[in-house]
Structure formats: structure tokens, C-alpha cells
Amino acid sequence: MRIAVAAAAAALLGVLATAAPAEAHTTLTSSDPAKGASVTAPARIRLTYADPVRFPGVVLLDAKGGHHEAGKASAVDNHVTQQIGGALAPGVYTVGWRVVAEDGHPVTGEYKFTVTGGGSPSAAPAGPTSSAPASPAAEPVRHTSSAGWWWIGLVVVILAAIAGVVALLRRRTPNGRA
């Protein structure tokens, strides 16, 4: 019985020691064009996060669901750039994004902006050296859960319980035989 209690205590300690920290995922700190902005047709979308990110994905959708991305999004440190394919017609556009934070958790969000007037997009430089102003994007970040850590902890507890039962059964029978 003491072995089973010791195994359960060890399992609980293991779960607590490996618990994930408070969800410290990155956040979107600014965007160009900004959330809710009315702008002339941009040549690119630029997103800035609080921390470095990787594996970026950005979509630009018009009101009918048509895509307007050119190529893949690129990430350099905490900046993500997505080139826009062709001139955008006046209207409301939705930027949807997904990145992986330094802690390994995917973070997603979206916001809207409006293109006013006509004309073609200006040739804006890509990447973090752009001098275009980045405006705050007040879109709340949707986080994934850290449920994976709970599953790992549950497996540890179950394995410890099985080990405790086996040890208890061996102790009660002579020479470990049933």
C-alpha cells in the first residue's frame, strides 16, 4: 500500500513539475494596413508580433471570399509580410493570419480593413526594413489550449498507478508468483 501511495505522489509531483507555464503566447501588436483602416490599395500586408514567430500563414479575402495573396508569407523575427496579388478593388477585405509562437503554440486571428478609391498598389518594400507606419491592431488573439500537457500528466498518473498495483500484488504473493 505504501508503494502505491508513493507512486501516486511521485506521479502527482511529475505532473506539477511539467505543467505548462501560463499561456505566454505572442500577440499581434500592429498591422499595416491597420484594423478598421480605410486605405488606398496596398501592395502587401505587414504584421508585427510581440515575439519572434515562425511558420506564418496569411490570407487576404475580399467580401465574396476571393483570395488576393501573391506567394507565401515570410517571417523575419517578429514581422510577417504577405505580398498582395494585383490591385485591390474598393471594398472591405479580411486579413486572416496564423503563426507559431516561440513556445510552439499556434496563434490565429483576423481583422478587416477597407480599400477606398481606385488605382494600383504602390511598390512597397517587403520585410521588416519597411518604413511604412504600423498601426495598432486591437484584435484579440485566440489561443490554443495546453491540453497536451494534461494528457501527458494523465498518462504518467496511469502508469504510476499500474506500477503501484503490480508492486502491491508482487508483495502479497510469495516470490512474486500468483
Disulfide bonds with the S-S distance in Angstrom:
none
